[in-house]
Amino acid sequence: MSSLDVYLHDERAGTLDRLDGAKLRFGYDPDWLTSAAAPLSLALPLREAPYADAECRPFFAGLLPEGDFLRAIARTFGISAGNPFSVLREIGGECAGAVSLVETGAAPPFLSAPEPRWLSDAQLASLLEELPAHPLMADEGDEEGIRLSLAGTRDKLGVLVQGERVGITRGRPPSTHIIKVPPPQLPGLVANEAYCMSLAREVGLTVATAKPLRADDRQALLVERYDRFREGARVRRLHQEDLCQASGRPPEAKYESEGGPGVAECGRLIRTHAAGPGAALLRFLDALLFNVLIGNADAHSKNYSLLLEGPGAPRLAPLYDLISTRAYGRRFGRKMGMKYGGEYRPDRIRGRHLDRLGDALGIAHRRVRQHTRELAATAVGARGATRERLDDPWRRDPILDSIEETIEQFAEALIAAATEPA
């Protein structure tokens, strides 16, 4: 049996064990049970008995990258991508939220890490260029490699930003931003995501701050981490988990069509656990509607999260990973990641589906329809100002023309649905 110490902030919350057959087991530390204000996950309530593999694997697997990014990391370290324990042993030093995993008895990175290494534009460009082949800058035996786990399927690099400086940190202080490197098969992705994130903010949604970044000839997206906040010169972490983890589902079940949580289950989680659940459910409704407007078929349960600590917690986290998949034709498919009132296809949403969406969230039909009309009209009106705020060359990217047309198309359809007789 092998074990990893699981930290939440700077306190050991428990132990993750790998048993025979690569099964996992998680148990809370007795001291944590007597002093903790919150569990590691809503799916792992505080209790003395340890959690078996089927109970704890979804949360810990949900801390990891996915797809080709995960497989590239696994190849780098010579481990199996299907073994979350081995991957977390290598890169779990700083995970999403405030979780860290280290070898039992080892000092966590926030106590033992070296000082940050500040990068020139040329050095940053070189790292971004090499990232697909050298994920997390980690080669076997490379002490410069980052031990940081970021969920998702794209090449990412966690960085520390102080003023105009961008640096590599290994946990002390924690990273403040994520740099997302676009894959070559998705042209215009930086402009796409920057525009959609900015539009969400323009229409009044709570969203992570994202802006395009250029390092020499390399383009990327710089996203400020919503699970970090500054206290003077100190950077602190906020504990969070996505709704797939909170529901106890593994990351491979993030889509409702593959057994993941749908709108009703996500709504129950928010209603049961969020502070101010009424306002939180309306925010979730607006997020669902906005993803229809921009044509985002990839809005699944891992793209919505809860902040489990901080003022007013638990609360719905700022939105992130907002892109128009519709701009890439049928590459992502046409079905949404969740059903909307029983309908997966956004162009077939009618008034009855909006009413059922309200039923799933416990929101009155009249209010759902009102939110739909107002958000759709506001998004159409905000397109020009949002685009003008983007710097060149991103504001001139032709993919934005396609996104603006998509927004107009779906806004007209949603307004028509919201005005149908009940």
C-alpha positions in Angstrom: 0.0 0.0 0.0 1.2 3.5 -0.8 -0.2 6.8 0.6 -0.4 10.5 -0.1 -1.0 13.2 2.5 -4.0 15.3 1.5 -3.7 19.0 2.5 -6.4 21.6 2.5 -4.5 24.9 2.7 -1.7 24.2 5.2 -3.5 21.5 7.3 -3.5 17.8 6.6 -7.1 16.9 6.0 -6.5 13.1 5.5 -4.8 10.4 3.6 -5.3 8.9 0.2 -4.2 5.3 0.0 -3.6 3.1 -3.0 -4.6 -0.4 -2.2 -3.9 -3.6 -4.1 -5.3 -3.4 -7.7 -4.8 0.3 -7.8 -8.0 0.9 -5.7 -8.2 4.1 -3.8 -9.2 4.8 -0.2 -9.5 8.1 1.5 -9.8 8.8 5.2 -10.1 12.1 7.1 -7.5 12.8 9.7 -9.0 12.6 13.3 -7.7 16.1 14.1 -9.3 17.4 10.9 -12.7 15.9 11.9 -12.7 17.8 15.2 -11.6 21.2 13.8 -12.7 21.3 10.1 -15.3 23.8 9.0 -15.9 22.0 5.7 -15.3 18.7 4.1 -12.9 18.1 1.2 -15.9 17.6 -1.1 -19.7 17.8 -0.8 -19.6 14.2 -2.0 -17.2 13.3 0.9 -19.0 14.5 4.1 -17.0 14.5 7.3 -17.0 11.0 8.9 -14.7 8.7 10.7 -15.1 5.7 8.4 -12.8 5.9 5.3 -14.3 6.2 1.8 -13.9 3.3 -0.6 -12.7 3.6 -4.2 -16.1 4.1 -5.8 -16.8 6.9 -3.3 -13.6 8.9 -3.4 -12.2 8.2 -6.9 -14.5 10.7 -8.6 -13.2 13.7 -6.5 -9.5 12.9 -6.9 -9.8 11.9 -10.5 -11.6 15.2 -11.1 -8.5 17.1 -9.9 -6.6 15.9 -13.0 -6.3 17.1 -16.5 -8.1 15.1 -19.2 -7.7 13.7 -22.6 -4.5 14.1 -24.6 -3.1 16.6 -22.0 -3.4 13.9 -19.3 -1.9 11.2 -21.5 1.1 13.5 -22.4 1.7 14.1 -18.7 1.5 10.4 -18.0 4.0 9.6 -20.8 6.4 12.3 -19.4 6.5 10.6 -16.0 6.3 7.0 -17.3 3.0 6.3 -15.5 -0.5 5.2 -16.5 -3.0 8.0 -17.3 -5.7 5.7 -15.9 -4.1 5.7 -12.4 -5.0 8.9 -10.6 -2.9 8.1 -7.6 0.3 7.9 -9.6 -0.5 11.1 -11.5 -1.4 13.0 -8.4 1.8 11.8 -6.7 3.7 13.6 -9.5 1.6 16.7 -10.1 -0.7 17.1 -7.1 1.4 19.6 -5.3 -1.0 22.4 -6.2 -4.5 21.5 -7.5 -7.6 23.5 -8.2 -8.8 25.2 -5.1 -6.8 24.7 -2.0 -5.9 21.0 -2.3 -2.4 19.6 -2.3 -1.2 16.0 -2.3 2.3 14.9 -1.4 4.1 11.7 -0.5 3.3 10.8 3.1 5.7 12.6 5.4 7.1 15.0 2.7 6.8 18.7 3.1 4.1 20.3 1.0 5.2 22.7 -1.8 3.8 25.7 0.0 6.3 25.1 2.7 9.4 23.9 0.8 9.1 25.3 -2.7 11.9 27.6 -4.1 11.2 31.2 -4.9 9.4 32.0 -8.2 11.4 32.3 -11.4 10.5 35.4 -13.4 10.4 35.1 -17.2 11.3 37.3 -20.0 8.9 37.5 -23.0 11.3 35.2 -25.0 11.5 32.7 -22.1 7.7 32.7 -21.8 7.3 32.2 -25.6 9.7 29.3 -25.5 7.8 27.6 -22.7 4.5 28.0 -24.5 6.0 26.6 -27.7 7.3 23.6 -25.9 4.3 23.0 -23.7 2.5 20.4 -25.9 5.6 18.3 -26.1 6.7 19.0 -22.5 3.5 19.3 -20.4 4.1 21.3 -17.2 7.7 21.7 -18.3 8.4 18.4 -16.7 10.8 15.9 -18.0 11.9 12.9 -16.0 14.3 14.0 -13.4 13.7 17.7 -14.2 13.7 19.6 -10.9 12.3 22.6 -12.7 9.1 20.9 -13.6 5.9 22.2 -12.1 3.9 19.9 -9.7 0.6 21.5 -10.5 -2.7 19.8 -11.6 -5.2 21.7 -13.7 -8.4 20.0 -14.8 -9.5 20.2 -18.4 -8.4 19.0 -21.8 -6.2 21.9 -23.1 -2.5 22.6 -22.7 -2.2 24.9 -19.7 0.5 26.5 -17.6 -0.1 27.9 -14.1 1.9 31.2 -13.5 2.3 33.9 -10.9 1.6 37.4 -12.1 2.8 40.4 -10.2 2.2 43.7 -12.0 3.9 43.2 -15.4 5.9 40.2 -14.3 5.0 36.7 -15.2 6.8 33.9 -13.3 6.9 30.2 -12.7 6.0 29.2 -9.1 6.1 25.8 -7.5 3.5 26.5 -4.8 5.0 29.4 -2.8 3.3 31.7 -3.5 0.6 29.8 -5.4 -0.1 30.5 -9.0 -2.5 33.4 -9.7 -3.2 32.9 -13.4 -3.5 30.1 -16.0 -2.1 30.5 -19.5 -4.2 28.4 -22.0 -2.4 27.5 -25.2 -4.7 27.1 -28.2 -4.4 23.9 -30.2 -3.6 24.4 -33.9 -6.8 22.6 -35.0 -9.0 25.3 -33.4 -8.0 28.6 -35.2 -9.1 31.8 -33.5 -9.6 30.1 -30.1 -7.9 32.9 -28.2 -10.1 35.6 -29.7 -13.1 33.2 -29.3 -12.7 32.7 -25.6 -11.6 36.2 -24.8 -14.7 37.6 -26.6 -17.1 35.2 -25.0 -15.7 35.8 -21.5 -15.8 39.5 -22.0 -19.3 39.4 -23.4 -20.5 37.5 -20.3 -19.1 40.2 -18.1 -20.6 42.9 -20.3 -24.1 41.5 -19.8 -23.7 41.3 -16.1 -22.6 37.7 -15.4 -19.9 36.9 -12.8 -17.0 35.6 -14.8 -13.3 35.0 -14.5 -11.1 37.7 -16.0 -9.5 36.6 -19.2 -7.4 38.5 -21.8 -5.3 37.6 -24.8 -1.6 37.3 -24.3 1.3 37.7 -26.8 4.8 36.4 -26.1 6.9 37.1 -29.1 5.0 35.3 -31.9 3.0 33.1 -29.6 -0.6 33.8 -28.7 -2.4 32.4 -25.6 -5.1 33.4 -23.2 -4.3 34.6 -19.7 -7.0 33.8 -17.2 -7.0 35.0 -13.6 -7.7 32.2 -11.2 -11.0 32.8 -9.3 -9.9 30.3 -6.6 -7.1 32.8 -5.5 -7.3 36.1 -3.8 -4.8 38.6 -2.5 -4.4 39.8 1.1 -2.0 42.7 0.6 1.2 41.1 -0.8 0.0 37.6 0.1 -1.8 35.2 -2.3 -4.3 32.9 -0.7 -6.1 29.9 -2.1 -9.9 29.3 -2.0 -11.2 25.8 -1.8 -13.6 24.8 -4.7 -14.9 21.9 -6.7 -16.8 21.5 -9.9 -20.4 20.2 -9.9 -19.3 16.9 -11.4 -17.1 16.3 -8.4 -19.7 17.6 -6.0 -22.2 15.1 -7.4 -19.8 12.2 -6.9 -19.4 11.5 -10.7 -16.0 10.8 -12.3 -14.8 13.2 -15.0 -15.6 10.8 -17.8 -19.2 11.2 -16.9 -19.3 15.0 -17.1 -21.9 15.1 -19.9 -25.5 14.3 -19.0 -25.8 12.0 -21.9 -22.9 9.9 -20.4 -24.4 9.7 -16.9 -23.3 13.1 -15.6 -25.5 15.4 -13.6 -28.1 17.4 -15.5 -29.7 20.7 -14.7 -32.0 19.3 -12.0 -29.2 17.6 -10.1 -27.0 20.7 -10.4 -29.9 22.8 -9.2 -30.4 20.5 -6.2 -26.7 20.9 -5.2 -26.9 24.6 -5.4 -30.2 24.8 -3.6 -29.0 22.5 -0.8 -25.5 23.9 -0.2 -25.2 27.5 -1.6 -25.6 30.5 0.6 -28.5 32.5 -0.8 -29.7 29.6 -3.0 -32.4 31.7 -4.7 -29.9 34.2 -6.2 -27.4 31.4 -6.9 -30.0 29.5 -8.9 -30.8 32.6 -11.0 -27.1 33.0 -11.7 -27.0 29.4 -12.8 -30.0 29.9 -15.0 -28.3 32.9 -16.7 -25.2 30.9 -17.2 -27.2 28.1 -18.9 -28.9 30.6 -21.2 -25.7 32.4 -22.0 -24.1 29.2 -23.2 -27.0 28.7 -25.6 -26.6 32.2 -26.9 -22.9 31.8 -27.7 -23.4 28.3 -29.1 -21.3 26.5 -26.5 -22.1 22.8 -26.8 -19.3 21.9 -24.4 -20.9 23.4 -21.3 -20.9 20.3 -19.1 -20.9 19.8 -15.3 -17.2 20.3 -14.9 -17.6 23.9 -16.3 -19.6 25.0 -13.3 -18.1 25.1 -9.8 -18.8 26.0 -6.2 -16.5 28.0 -4.0 -16.6 26.2 -0.7 -15.1 28.9 1.5 -14.7 32.7 1.7 -17.4 35.3 2.1 -20.9 34.0 1.5 -19.7 30.5 0.8 -20.6 28.1 -0.5 -21.4 30.0 -3.6 -21.4 29.6 -7.4 -18.0 30.3 -8.7 -17.4 32.8 -11.5 -17.9 31.3 -15.0 -15.0 30.0 -17.0 -14.2 28.1 -20.2 -16.8 30.1 -22.2 -16.3 29.5 -26.0 -18.5 29.3 -29.0 -18.1 25.7 -30.2 -20.7 26.5 -32.9 -18.0 28.6 -34.6 -16.2 25.4 -35.5 -19.0 23.8 -37.4 -19.9 20.2 -36.4 -16.5 19.4 -34.8 -18.0 19.6 -31.3 -21.5 18.3 -32.3 -24.7 20.2 -32.0 -26.1 18.8 -28.7 -25.6 20.7 -25.5 -23.7 19.2 -22.5 -27.0 19.2 -20.5 -30.7 18.9 -21.5 -32.7 22.1 -21.3 -36.2 21.1 -20.3 -35.6 17.7 -21.9 -34.1 19.1 -25.1 -30.4 18.8 -26.0 -30.5 20.7 -29.3 -30.4 24.5 -28.7 -32.2 25.4 -32.0 -35.2 23.3 -30.9 -35.8 25.0 -27.5 -39.4 26.2 -27.2 -41.4 27.8 -24.5 -42.4 24.5 -23.0 -38.7 23.6 -22.6 -38.0 26.9 -20.8 -40.9 26.2 -18.5 -39.5 22.7 -17.7 -36.1 24.3 -17.2 -37.7 26.4 -14.6 -39.3 23.4 -13.0 -35.9 21.7 -12.8 -34.4 24.7 -11.0 -37.4 25.6 -8.9 -37.8 29.0 -10.6 -41.2 30.3 -11.7 -41.9 30.0 -15.5 -42.6 33.7 -15.7 -39.2 34.6 -14.3 -37.4 32.1 -16.5 -39.0 33.6 -19.6 -38.3 37.1 -18.4 -34.6 36.3 -17.8 -34.4 34.7 -21.2 -35.8 37.7 -23.1 -33.7 40.2 -21.2 -30.4 38.3 -21.4 -30.9 37.6 -25.1 -31.6 41.2 -26.0 -28.7 42.5 -23.8 -26.2 40.1 -25.4 -27.2 41.2 -28.9 -26.8 44.8 -27.9 -23.5 44.3 -26.2 -21.7 42.6 -29.1 -20.1 45.7 -30.6 -18.8 47.2 -27.4 -17.4 43.9 -26.4 -15.5 43.5 -29.6 -14.2 47.0 -29.6 -12.6 46.4 -26.2 -10.5 43.6 -27.5 -7.0 44.6 -28.6 -5.7 44.0 -32.1 -5.3 41.6 -33.8 -7.9 39.7 -31.8 -10.8 42.1 -32.5 -10.3 41.6 -36.2 -10.3 37.8 -36.1 -13.0 36.6 -38.5 -14.2 34.0 -36.0 -15.9 36.8 -34.1 -18.1 37.5 -37.1 -19.4 33.9 -36.9 -19.9 34.2 -33.1 -21.9 37.4 -33.5 -24.1 35.8 -36.1 -24.7 32.8 -33.7 -25.6 35.1 -30.9 -28.2 36.9 -33.1 -29.6 33.7 -34.3 -30.0 32.1 -30.9 -31.2 35.3 -29.3 -34.1 35.5 -31.8 -34.9 31.9 -31.2 -34.9 32.2 -27.4 -36.9 35.4 -27.4 -39.5 33.7 -29.7 -39.6 30.7 -27.3 -39.9 33.0 -24.3 -42.9 34.8 -25.8 -44.8 31.7 -26.9 -48.2 31.3 -25.1 -47.8 29.2 -21.9 
